[in-house]
């Protein structure tokens, strides 16, 4: 893996605009998926704005040393739905989103303070390579089903189709070929090229499908674009102010202590779980840029940036943010670790959230095309995790059991539900790995102690 642009490098303006947009495309599908899943009228444009603002806050806290984009967190979907379910009106639901993000932020700040006071050595002992490596791999592998499912879907007809699969495969192959064999300039934007080529083929199939009424070829749903201009070309059809979360808080006086407690129960436990994923992501990006971010700028800085960025992002978009594996994979595949690129992507997200045609066009990119891109992104995340354990001695039973426990529970999709709270498969796998690692360590220590006592007896 060769880094073309390092963390402090600043590509030329015309290049950085393109590189930033590629990061936007890499994180786009997941960022807008969260508000769509939660529903209740949440705005995808506002989620994009919140992700952009949250990322800028994170970059500020980490002193421009961590090239990671923050996007909407899937881990908090259940918490967000609980906020709406427990509210007596829509306004309280949106208030609950902001209150919940505040609780999550406080957890992150508490953990940041703990790390600042006691250092990170305890984390290295608690989560060595045998735990972090397979956990990072699970982050990619747990998303494999999503990528494969998307790869076969026709957005225009809502059915699975071999034509959609073909478009997804063309997108994947184009991305891989340009990433591997293109010149130095094009090698840095393989995802943009892959998406454009995939969209072109999808457009051709969709035209034929509409012309001859063949549902299996109706891949693209142009409805978002058509709806935008159904009333003619107006300023509103080009520029729109997103429905920010804080704009929907009409009456917060009705929120009592019981409501606040319910929100706290929904958000706080998940925040501790996402802490583990935060560490895994930063271990991963650290291995890519060959700088330990847990030491410089420090885990306390990344946690504080993530927490405060999530809260400010949720004020606008409603969704707590988290570091994105797709962004990290994009850095690894393109070799572009420039923080300036991440800043540009964040600013582009903010600007794009106001430009309706771009939002509509991105929304029209079919699932099969994004599935092709995600095949590469998610696969790269998985491989990055496996690389972390290449120097681990798997002939030792303890290491073998830790790695196998994480891989099997994670791939199998083991989750834990506590009422409205769901601990994701990734977090569950990591927790099990930590427990197994701690459980089996004493056995090695006893063996070492027994050996020491035997040597002592012989010397006697």
N, C-alpha and C positions, 0 to 999 in steps of 0.2 A: 504494500500500500504506500503510495508516494504522495506526500502533501505538496500541492502546487502553491497554494496560498496559505501561509501560516496565520496564526491568530491575529497578529498585529499588522499584517499586510493589508493594503488598500488597493484593490483593483481599480482600473480606470472607470470613470463614471458610466460610460455606455455599457461596459461589461458588468459592472456591479448591479445595474438595474436589471439586467437579464438574469444574473446569478441569483439575485434576491427574489425575482419572480419564480424561479425554479423552486426555491425553498417554499414559497407561498403555495405552489401547486403540490409539493410533497406533503404539506401539512393540511391542505385545504379540506380534503374529503372527511378526515376525522374531526376537524375543528367544527365544521358545520353539521356533522352527523349528530353531535351531542344535543344541541337545541332541538333538532328534528325528532330525536327519540323522546326527549322529555316532553315535548309538545307544549300545550297550554299557551300557544301564541308566541313562544319565544322566537326572537329574530336571529336568523343566521348571519345577517350583515352585522348586527350588534356583537355577536360572538366573535366575528372576525376583528372588529374594532377592539374588543376586549383583549383578544389574543395579542394583537399588535402592541397595545399599551402595556399589557402585562410583561411582554418580552423586553420592552425598553426599560421597564423598572428593574427587571432581572439583570439586564446588561449593566445598568447603573450600579446595582449592589455588588456585582461580581467584578467591577472595575475593568470591564471590557476584556475579560480573560477567558470567558466560557462561551464558545460558539454554539449555543443551543437555542432553539425556538420553543416558546411556551404556547401550547394550544389547549383547547377544551379537554378537561379530564374525564375519561370514561368512568373512572372509579367512583365519581360523585353522582352518577346518574340516579342511583337509588335514593341518595340523600336529597337531590333536587326534586325528585318526584314526591318524596315524603313532605317536602316543604309546601308543595302545592296541595297535596292530599290533606294536610293538616290545617290548611288555611280556610277561613270562612268566606273569603272572597279572593278574586284574582289579585287585588292590590296587596293583600297580606302574603300571597304566594310569592310575589316578586320581592317583597320585603324580606321574606324568609330566605330567598336566594342570597341576598346581600348579608343578612345576619349569619347565615351558615358559612359564607366565605370568610366572614370576620372570625368566627370560631376556628376555622381551619388555619387562618393566618396566625392566630394566637398560639395554636399548637406548634406551627413551624417556628415561630419566634422563641417559644419555650425550648424547643429542641436545639435551636441555634445557640441560645444562651448556655444550654447544657454542654454542647460541643465546645464552645468558646472557653468554658471553665475547665473542662476535663480533657480536652483534646480529642483526637480521633483514633488513638491507639486501641481503645476498647472496641471500636467499630471494626478495626482490622482483625481483632481476635474473634469478635462475634460473627463477622461475615468475611472470611478469607476467600481466596479464589475458588475453592471448592463449593462455596455458597453463591458468590456473585456471578461466576461464569455461567453455570447452568440456568440461573435466574434470568440473566440477560438473554440467553438462548430461548427461554420460555416466552419472554416478551415478544419475540419474533414468531415463534412456533404457535403461540396461542392465537395469533391473528391469521394463521394460515387458512383456516376455514372461511374467514371473511373474504380473503383475496380470491380463493377458488370459487366461492359462491358468486361474487361480483363478476368474475371472469365470464360467466355464462348468461348474464341477465341482459335482456333487451329492455331498455328504459321505455321505449316507445310503445311496446305491446305488453310489457310486464311478464313475459314468459322467458324460459331458458331456451337458448338456441345455439346451434353449432356455428352460425354466422357471428354471433356475439363472441363466442369462444375464439373464433378465428381472428376477430379484431383485437381481442385481448392478447393473443399469442403474438400477433404482428407488432403490437405495442411493446411487449416484453422483448422480443427479438431485436427490434429497432433500438431500444434502450441499451441492451447488452452490446450490440455491435458497435454503436457509436461510442459507448463507454470504453470499449476495448481497442477498437481499431481507428477511430477518428483522429484527426489532427488535434493538437493541443487545445485549440479554441473550442471545437465542437465537443471534445471529450469532457468539457466542464458543464455542458448543458444536455446530457443525454435524456433526461426526463422530459424536458420541453419538446425535444425532437420526437421522442417516442409518443407523447400525447398527441402532438400535431399529426403525425403519420396515422396513428390509430383513429383519430377523429375524422381524418380524411376518408379512410376506408369505411368507417361507420356511416359517414354521410352518404357515400355512394350506395351502400347497402340499404340505407333508410329510404333514399330516393326511389330505388327499385321496389322496395317493399310497399311504399305508399302508392306508387304508380300501378302496381299489379295486385295490390291488396294481399300481400304475403306477410303475416304477422311476425314470422321468424326472422324477417329481414328488417323489421322496424326497430332499429337499435336506439336511435336518438329520440328523446322527447323534446320537441322544440317549443312546448307549451310555455315555459318561463320566458322565452324570447318573444313569442307571439303575444302573450298577455301584456308585455311591457308596452307594446305599441298599438294595442287594440283601439285606444282612443286617439290615435294619431301621434305625431311627433311633437312632444312638448318638453319644456324644461324638466318637469317632474319625471318624464320617462327616461331622462338621463341622470338627473341628480336627485337623490332621495336621502333624507336623514333617517338613519336606522332607529328602530324602536328600542332605545336604550333602556336598561332595566330600571334605572333610577327614575325614569320618566313615568313609570307605571306604578309608582308608590303614591297612592292617593290618600290612604288613611292608615297611618301606622299607630294611631292612638288605641285601636282595638286589640293590638297585640299584647297579650298578658304574659305573666311569668311562665305559665304552663306551656304556652306556645313557644317561648324562647327555649325552655327546657327540652321540648320535643325536637327542635331544630338542633340543639347542642348534641343530643343523643344520636341524631342522624348524621352529623358531620364530624364530630371529634374522633370517634374510633377509626373512621375511614382515613382521617388525616394522618394518624399514626401508621396506618398500613401503607399509605402513599409515600411516607418517609423512606420505607425500605426500597420502593421503586426509584425514588429520587437518588438514593445512593447507588443503585445498580446502573442507572443511566449515566451518572457522573463518573463511575468507574469505567464504563464503556467508552465515553468520549475521552477520558483521560488516556486510555490505552491507544486511542487513535491519534491524538495530538502529541502524545509522549510527554505529557505534563500532568502531574497529579493535582487535579483541581480540588481535591479534598484538603490539600495543604496550601495551594496557591491558586486562587485567592483564599481558599479555606471553606470547609463544609458549612461553617456558621454563616459565611457570606452567601453561599448558594442557597441555603435553606431560607435565610431572611429574604433574599431576592425572590425566591419562588413563592413564599408566603405572602409578602406584600404585593407582589405582582399579581398573584391570584385574586387577592381581595380587590385591588383597584380594577383589574380586568372584569371581575364579577359585577362591580358597580355599573359598568357599561353593558357587559354582555351576559351577565347572570351565571356564567360558567366558571368555577374555579379552574385555574390553569395548571398544567404540569409540563415538565420537560418531555419533548416528543422524540420517540425512537425513530420516527420517520425522518426528522430533521438530522439526527445523529447519523443515520444511514446515508443520507444525502451528502453529508460532510465526508464520510468515509469513502463513498463510491466516487465522488467527483474530485476528492483531494483538496477541496476548498474549505479551509477551516477559518477563514477570515471573519472576525466578529463584525467587521463593517458590512459584510454581506447579510448577516443576521439582522443588523440594525436596518438595513435597506429593506429587507423582507418585512420587518415589523411596520415600517412607515408605509410600505406599499399596501399592507393589509388594512391599515387605517384609511388610506386614501380610497382603496377599492371599495370599502364598505359603504362609501357615499355614491359610487358610480354604478348605477343600476344595470346598464348593458353588460358591464364586465361581470357583475354578480350573476346575471342571468346566463351569460355565456359559460361561466365556470360551472354553474348549476346544470347546464345542458351536457357537459362532458359525461358520456355514458359510463355506467358502473363497470362495464367490461374493459374499457380503456384504462380506467383507474385501477382496476383489478390487475391488469398487466403490469403497470408500474409498481403496484404494491407487492407483486410476486418478488420483484427484485429488492425492494426496500425491506420487507419483512424477512426475506431470506438472508439478507446481509446482516440484519440484527442478530438472527440466530447464529450465524457463522461467527460473528464477533464474540458472542458469548462462549462458543466452543473453543475459540482461540485462547481464551483466558485460562482454560484448564489444560492446555497442551503440555505444560511443564509440571502438571500435578501427577504425582505417583499414584495411579489407579490400581496398582498391585496391592496397595494397603487397603484392607477392608473398610476402614473408617472413611477414607476418601471415596471409595466406591459406593458405599451406602449413602453418603450425603448427596453425591451427584445423582445417583439413580433415583433416590426419593424425590428430589426436585423435578427431574425430568419426567418421571412417570405421573406424579400428581399434577404437574403443570400441563403436560400434553393431554392427560385424561380429563382435564377441566374441573378438577376438584375445587369447589367453592364452599364457603361457610356462610350460612344465613342466620342472622340474629334480628328477627323482626324486620324492620325496614332496612337494616344494615346488611350489606353483602360484601364479604371479603373476596376479592377477585381471585381467579386461579393463580395468577402470578404471585400475588401477595401470600396466598395460602401455601404455595409451593416453597416460597422463600422462608416463611415461618417454620414449616416442617423441616427444611434443610438446616436452619439455625438450631432447632431443638435436637435433631439427630447429631449435629456437629458437637453440641455441648454434652449430649448424653454419652457419646462414645469417647470423648477426650479423656475423661477420668481413667478409662481402661488403659490408655497409653501411659498415663502418668503413673498408674499403679505398677505397670510393668517396669517403668524406669526406676521407680522407688524400690521395687523388689530387687532389681539388678544392682542398685547402689548398696542395698543392705547386704547382699551376697558378697559383693566385693569387699565391703567393710568387714564382714565376718572372716573372710579369707585373710585379710591383712592382719586381723587380730591373731 
